[in-house]
Amino acid sequence: MTFIKPGSTIGILGGGQLGRMMALSARNMGYRISVLEPQKDSPCGQVADHEVVAAYDDKQGAEDLSCDVLTYEFENISAETADHLASSLHFPQGSKLLLISQDRLREKEAIESYGLPVAPYKKVESDTDLADAVSALGLPLVVKTTRGGYDGKGQLVINKGDEVSVRELEDNGPFVAEQWIPFDCEVSVIVTRSVSGETATFPVAENIHRNGILHQSIVPARVSDEVQERARKAALTLAESVSLVGTLAVEMFVRDGEIVINEIAPRPHNSGHYTMNACATSQFEQHIRAICDWPLGETTLLTPTVMVNLIGDEVERAVEMRKELGSAAHVHIYGKKEARPGRKMGHVNVLTSDVEATLEQLNVLEEAKS
């Protein structure tokens, strides 16, 4: 057991919104914050005690954090750099999960090895391999880069009649080709495991995407209790299998009452933002508890919630939502300097006793702005 006392410094690799919300939770628990981020005055840097401006893989920069425990908010750090840091800094998360999650092919192989379902897939290194994958898996087919890519980036959907080529991905490969899953809905589970091995899951979220970016999370997910239990058990199996320390988000497709794991993210996740207002413990506080070896917090859902992402120039929508929905709308803005298309600028958690009515209200507000 390695309990990190309040008053100690937590180092965060990555200065985005996840780091910011992680830092704010850590401050409430009595910790100081040191952050490494390539850009000065980052969202996390704005609330940190110390800001190191350096590349994510800058080993000297990470050591300059001068922290008592190290974590990350974004998996841009390479597993090799993580191994180096673990030799000189207290880094309870280690590199194993980074190594798995940074490569989509390795990720799928690992998930399968734990006895969990993924979409049928093939490794692709050439257009010939891709043609073979089409023959084996059928169309439509989703082709993804194995490294990098998020929010719909780094992937291509091939439909009947399309040219079968990986050139559009602008990557040297290898790639992974996945069978198209005609799912009923998408869900996710946030699971946390502490240094001491205590585990906890947050309620299952139902996720709605637009252009590959999360638009809304609805909690509780509108799926059966059986599906929710399957999703929760899958997340716990993954947590134990990889000896998780910290937070893991597990994104899944639901089809005919069964789950298929789509992707994992070894950190707090956009689909867990609802926990900031809807649970006694947020995913960010839970993550800090886990890496500092506190007992994990209570995760029961206090009230149904719809989380709405604010993308690009949509920050003004938060004002309208607050005006129309009153105190039920809890606004979180990330402090980013520039709004760009597809960029996550904030989110709103709408607490509700009637999810369907709230979704209708949100649709009316959105249509009024379009």
C-alpha positions as CSV (number, residue, x, y, z in Angstrom):
1,M,0.0,0.0,0.0
2,T,1.4,3.4,-1.0
3,F,-0.8,6.1,0.4
4,I,0.0,9.5,-1.0
5,K,-0.8,12.1,1.7
6,P,-2.7,15.3,1.0
7,G,-0.2,18.2,0.6
8,S,1.8,16.0,-1.8
9,T,2.2,16.9,-5.5
10,I,0.4,15.0,-8.2
11,G,2.1,15.3,-11.6
12,I,-0.2,15.1,-14.7
13,L,1.1,14.3,-18.2
14,G,-1.2,16.3,-20.5
15,G,-2.8,19.7,-20.0
16,G,-6.2,19.2,-21.6
17,Q,-9.7,19.3,-20.1
18,L,-9.4,15.9,-18.5
19,G,-6.3,17.0,-16.7
20,R,-8.0,20.2,-15.6
21,M,-11.0,18.4,-14.1
22,M,-8.6,15.9,-12.5
23,A,-6.6,18.7,-11.0
24,L,-9.6,20.5,-9.6
25,S,-10.7,17.3,-7.9
26,A,-7.2,16.8,-6.5
27,R,-7.1,20.3,-5.1
28,N,-10.3,19.7,-3.3
29,M,-8.6,16.7,-1.7
30,G,-5.6,18.8,-0.6
31,Y,-3.1,18.0,-3.3
32,R,-0.8,20.3,-5.3
33,I,-0.6,19.9,-9.0
34,S,2.2,20.0,-11.5
35,V,1.4,19.5,-15.2
36,L,3.4,18.8,-18.4
37,E,2.0,20.0,-21.6
38,P,3.5,21.3,-24.9
39,Q,1.4,24.4,-25.0
40,K,1.7,27.1,-22.4
41,D,-1.4,28.2,-20.4
42,S,-3.3,24.9,-21.1
43,P,-6.7,24.2,-19.5
44,C,-4.9,22.2,-16.8
45,G,-2.0,24.6,-16.6
46,Q,-4.4,27.4,-15.7
47,V,-5.3,25.6,-12.4
48,A,-1.9,24.0,-11.6
49,D,0.7,25.1,-9.1
50,H,3.5,24.3,-11.6
51,E,3.5,24.1,-15.4
52,V,6.2,22.4,-17.4
53,V,6.1,23.3,-21.1
54,A,7.5,20.3,-22.9
55,A,6.6,17.5,-25.3
56,Y,4.7,14.5,-23.9
57,D,7.6,12.2,-24.5
58,D,10.2,14.6,-23.1
59,K,11.8,12.5,-20.3
60,Q,13.6,15.5,-18.7
61,G,10.4,17.5,-18.8
62,A,8.5,14.8,-17.0
63,E,11.2,14.6,-14.3
64,D,11.0,18.4,-13.9
65,L,7.4,17.9,-12.7
66,S,9.0,17.1,-9.2
67,C,6.0,15.2,-8.1
68,D,5.2,12.5,-5.5
69,V,3.0,10.5,-7.8
70,L,2.6,10.7,-11.6
71,T,-0.5,10.1,-13.8
72,Y,-1.7,11.0,-17.3
73,E,-4.8,12.5,-18.8
74,F,-4.2,11.5,-22.4
75,E,-2.5,8.5,-23.7
76,N,0.0,10.4,-26.0
77,I,2.9,9.3,-23.7
78,S,4.6,6.3,-25.2
79,A,4.9,3.1,-23.3
80,E,8.7,3.4,-23.6
81,T,8.7,6.8,-22.0
82,A,6.3,5.5,-19.3
83,D,8.8,2.7,-18.5
84,H,11.6,5.3,-18.2
85,L,9.5,7.5,-15.9
86,A,8.5,4.5,-13.7
87,S,12.2,3.9,-13.0
88,S,12.6,7.2,-11.2
89,L,9.1,8.4,-10.3
90,H,6.2,6.9,-8.5
91,F,4.0,5.9,-11.4
92,P,1.4,3.4,-10.2
93,Q,-0.4,3.1,-13.5
94,G,2.7,1.8,-15.2
95,S,3.0,1.1,-19.0
96,K,1.1,-2.1,-19.6
97,L,-2.3,-0.6,-20.3
98,L,-0.7,2.2,-22.4
99,L,1.1,-0.4,-24.5
100,I,-2.2,-2.2,-25.1
101,S,-4.5,0.8,-25.7
102,Q,-2.1,2.7,-28.0
103,D,-2.4,0.0,-30.7
104,R,-5.9,-0.9,-31.9
105,L,-4.7,-4.3,-33.1
106,R,-2.9,-5.1,-29.9
107,E,-6.0,-3.9,-28.0
108,K,-8.4,-6.2,-29.7
109,E,-6.0,-9.2,-29.3
110,A,-5.7,-8.5,-25.6
111,I,-9.5,-8.1,-25.1
112,E,-10.1,-11.4,-26.9
113,S,-7.5,-13.1,-24.8
114,Y,-9.5,-12.1,-21.7
115,G,-12.5,-14.0,-23.1
116,L,-14.4,-10.8,-24.0
117,P,-16.2,-10.1,-27.3
118,V,-14.9,-7.8,-30.0
119,A,-16.1,-7.2,-33.6
120,P,-14.5,-9.7,-36.0
121,Y,-11.4,-8.1,-37.5
122,K,-8.3,-8.6,-39.7
123,K,-4.9,-7.0,-39.8
124,V,-4.3,-5.0,-43.0
125,E,-1.0,-3.9,-44.3
126,S,-1.8,-3.5,-48.0
127,D,-4.7,-3.1,-50.4
128,T,-4.5,-6.9,-51.1
129,D,-5.0,-7.5,-47.4
130,L,-7.9,-5.1,-47.4
131,A,-9.5,-7.0,-50.3
132,D,-9.1,-10.2,-48.4
133,A,-10.7,-8.6,-45.3
134,V,-13.6,-7.5,-47.4
135,S,-14.1,-11.1,-48.6
136,A,-13.8,-12.5,-45.1
137,L,-15.8,-9.8,-43.1
138,G,-18.2,-8.4,-45.7
139,L,-19.4,-4.8,-46.3
140,P,-19.7,-2.3,-44.8
141,L,-16.2,-2.5,-43.4
142,V,-14.6,-0.1,-40.9
143,V,-10.8,0.4,-41.5
144,K,-8.8,2.2,-38.8
145,T,-5.2,3.2,-38.2
146,T,-3.8,1.1,-35.4
147,R,-2.2,4.1,-33.7
148,G,-3.5,7.6,-33.1
149,G,-6.9,8.8,-34.1
150,Y,-9.9,9.7,-31.8
151,D,-13.3,11.4,-32.2
152,G,-13.8,9.7,-35.5
153,K,-10.3,10.5,-36.9
154,G,-8.1,7.9,-38.5
155,Q,-10.9,5.7,-39.8
156,L,-12.7,4.9,-43.1
157,V,-16.0,3.2,-43.8
158,I,-16.0,1.1,-47.0
159,N,-19.4,0.5,-48.5
160,K,-20.5,-1.6,-51.5
161,G,-19.2,0.0,-54.7
162,D,-16.4,2.0,-53.0
163,E,-12.8,1.7,-54.1
164,V,-11.1,-0.8,-51.8
165,S,-8.0,1.2,-50.8
166,V,-6.3,2.4,-47.6
167,R,-4.7,5.4,-49.3
168,E,-7.4,7.7,-47.9
169,L,-6.2,7.2,-44.4
170,E,-3.0,8.9,-45.1
171,D,-1.0,6.6,-42.9
172,N,1.6,4.0,-43.5
173,G,-0.2,1.3,-41.6
174,P,-0.6,-1.3,-40.4
175,F,-4.4,-1.0,-40.2
176,V,-7.2,-3.0,-38.6
177,A,-10.3,-3.8,-40.6
178,E,-13.4,-4.5,-38.5
179,Q,-16.7,-6.0,-39.4
180,W,-19.6,-3.5,-39.3
181,I,-21.8,-4.0,-36.3
182,P,-25.4,-2.9,-36.8
183,F,-25.8,-2.1,-33.2
184,D,-28.9,-1.0,-31.3
185,C,-27.1,1.5,-29.2
186,E,-23.6,2.4,-27.8
187,V,-22.9,2.3,-24.1
188,S,-19.8,2.7,-21.9
189,V,-18.7,1.9,-18.4
190,I,-16.1,3.8,-16.3
191,V,-14.3,1.4,-14.0
192,T,-11.7,2.3,-11.4
193,R,-9.2,0.2,-9.5
194,S,-7.0,1.4,-6.7
195,V,-3.3,0.6,-5.9
196,S,-4.7,-1.8,-3.3
197,G,-6.9,-3.6,-5.8
198,E,-10.3,-2.2,-4.8
199,T,-12.6,-1.8,-7.8
200,A,-15.7,0.2,-8.5
201,T,-17.8,0.9,-11.6
202,F,-20.0,3.9,-12.4
203,P,-23.5,3.5,-13.9
204,V,-23.7,2.5,-17.5
205,A,-24.0,5.5,-19.9
206,E,-25.8,5.4,-23.3
207,N,-23.8,7.4,-25.8
208,I,-25.0,9.2,-28.9
209,H,-22.3,10.3,-31.4
210,R,-22.3,12.9,-34.2
211,N,-19.6,12.9,-36.9
212,G,-17.6,10.5,-34.7
213,I,-17.7,12.8,-31.7
214,L,-19.7,12.2,-28.5
215,H,-22.8,14.4,-28.6
216,Q,-24.8,13.2,-25.6
217,S,-24.5,10.6,-22.8
218,I,-27.8,9.4,-21.2
219,V,-27.6,7.9,-17.7
220,P,-29.0,5.5,-16.8
221,A,-28.6,3.8,-20.2
222,R,-31.9,2.9,-21.8
223,V,-31.0,-0.8,-21.9
224,S,-32.2,-3.8,-19.8
225,D,-30.7,-4.6,-16.4
226,E,-29.2,-7.7,-18.0
227,V,-27.3,-5.7,-20.6
228,Q,-26.1,-3.3,-17.9
229,E,-24.8,-6.1,-15.8
230,R,-23.0,-7.7,-18.8
231,A,-21.4,-4.3,-19.5
232,R,-20.3,-3.8,-15.9
233,K,-18.9,-7.3,-15.6
234,A,-16.9,-6.9,-18.8
235,A,-15.4,-3.7,-17.5
236,L,-14.5,-5.4,-14.2
237,T,-12.9,-8.3,-16.1
238,L,-10.8,-5.9,-18.1
239,A,-9.7,-4.0,-15.0
240,E,-8.6,-7.2,-13.2
241,S,-7.0,-8.7,-16.3
242,V,-4.7,-5.7,-16.9
243,S,-4.1,-5.1,-13.2
244,L,-5.6,-1.6,-13.7
245,V,-4.6,1.2,-11.4
246,G,-6.7,4.4,-12.0
247,T,-9.5,4.7,-14.5
248,L,-10.5,2.8,-17.6
249,A,-13.4,3.6,-19.9
250,V,-14.8,0.7,-21.9
251,E,-17.0,1.6,-24.9
252,M,-19.3,-1.1,-26.2
253,F,-21.9,-1.8,-28.8
254,V,-25.2,-3.4,-27.8
255,R,-26.9,-5.7,-30.3
256,D,-29.8,-8.0,-29.5
257,G,-29.1,-7.9,-25.8
258,E,-25.4,-8.7,-26.1
259,I,-22.4,-6.5,-25.8
260,V,-19.4,-6.1,-28.1
261,I,-16.4,-4.1,-26.9
262,N,-15.4,-1.4,-29.3
263,E,-12.6,0.6,-27.7
264,I,-11.0,1.2,-24.3
265,A,-9.4,4.4,-22.9
266,P,-7.0,4.2,-19.9
267,R,-8.1,7.4,-18.3
268,P,-11.2,9.4,-17.3
269,H,-13.5,9.7,-20.3
270,N,-16.0,12.1,-21.9
271,S,-18.8,9.7,-21.3
272,G,-18.1,9.8,-17.6
273,H,-18.5,13.6,-17.3
274,Y,-22.0,13.1,-16.0
275,T,-20.5,11.8,-12.7
276,M,-19.4,15.4,-11.8
277,N,-23.0,16.3,-10.8
278,A,-25.0,13.0,-10.8
279,C,-22.9,10.8,-8.5
280,A,-21.5,11.3,-4.9
281,T,-18.0,10.8,-6.4
282,S,-16.9,12.1,-9.8
283,Q,-14.8,10.0,-12.1
284,F,-12.0,12.5,-11.6
285,E,-12.0,12.3,-7.8
286,Q,-12.2,8.5,-8.1
287,H,-9.1,8.5,-10.3
288,I,-7.2,10.6,-7.7
289,R,-8.4,8.3,-5.0
290,A,-7.2,5.3,-6.9
291,I,-3.6,6.5,-7.7
292,C,-3.2,7.9,-4.2
293,D,-4.6,4.7,-2.6
294,W,-7.6,6.2,-0.8
295,P,-10.7,4.1,-0.4
296,L,-12.8,4.4,-3.5
297,G,-15.9,6.6,-3.3
298,E,-19.6,5.8,-3.7
299,T,-20.7,5.6,-7.3
300,T,-24.5,5.3,-7.0
301,L,-26.4,7.5,-9.5
302,L,-28.2,10.2,-7.5
303,T,-30.4,11.4,-10.4
304,P,-30.8,10.6,-14.1
305,T,-28.7,12.9,-16.3
306,V,-28.2,13.9,-19.8
307,M,-24.6,15.1,-20.6
308,V,-24.3,17.4,-23.6
309,N,-21.0,18.2,-25.2
310,L,-20.3,21.7,-26.4
311,I,-18.3,21.5,-29.6
312,G,-16.6,24.2,-31.5
313,D,-18.6,27.5,-31.3
314,E,-21.4,25.9,-29.3
315,V,-20.3,27.4,-25.9
316,E,-23.1,30.0,-26.3
317,R,-25.6,27.1,-26.1
318,A,-24.7,26.6,-22.5
319,V,-26.1,30.0,-21.7
320,E,-29.4,29.1,-23.5
321,M,-29.6,25.8,-21.8
322,R,-29.1,27.4,-18.4
323,K,-31.7,30.0,-19.2
324,E,-34.3,27.4,-20.3
325,L,-33.5,24.6,-18.0
326,G,-32.6,26.6,-14.9
327,S,-30.6,25.0,-12.1
328,A,-30.9,21.6,-13.6
329,A,-28.2,22.5,-16.1
330,H,-24.7,22.4,-14.7
331,V,-22.2,24.1,-17.0
332,H,-18.5,23.1,-17.3
333,I,-16.3,25.2,-19.6
334,Y,-12.7,24.1,-20.2
335,G,-10.8,27.3,-20.6
336,K,-9.5,26.7,-24.2
337,K,-8.4,29.8,-26.0
338,E,-9.7,29.0,-29.4
339,A,-12.9,27.3,-30.6
340,R,-12.3,25.1,-33.6
341,P,-14.7,22.8,-35.5
342,G,-14.8,19.5,-33.7
343,R,-13.0,20.8,-30.6
344,K,-14.6,20.0,-27.2
345,M,-15.0,23.3,-25.4
346,G,-17.1,22.2,-22.5
347,H,-20.2,20.2,-21.5
348,V,-23.5,20.6,-19.6
349,N,-24.9,18.0,-17.2
350,V,-28.7,18.3,-17.1
351,L,-30.1,16.6,-14.1
352,T,-33.7,15.3,-14.6
353,S,-36.5,13.2,-13.3
354,D,-37.7,12.6,-16.9
355,V,-35.0,11.7,-19.4
356,E,-37.3,11.6,-22.4
357,A,-38.8,15.0,-21.6
358,T,-35.3,16.5,-21.2
359,L,-34.1,15.1,-24.5
360,E,-37.1,16.7,-26.2
361,Q,-36.4,20.0,-24.5
362,L,-32.8,19.8,-25.7
363,N,-33.9,19.0,-29.2
364,V,-36.2,22.0,-29.3
365,L,-33.4,24.3,-28.1
366,E,-31.0,22.9,-30.7
367,E,-33.5,23.3,-33.5
368,A,-34.1,26.9,-32.4
369,K,-30.4,27.7,-32.8
370,S,-30.0,26.1,-36.2
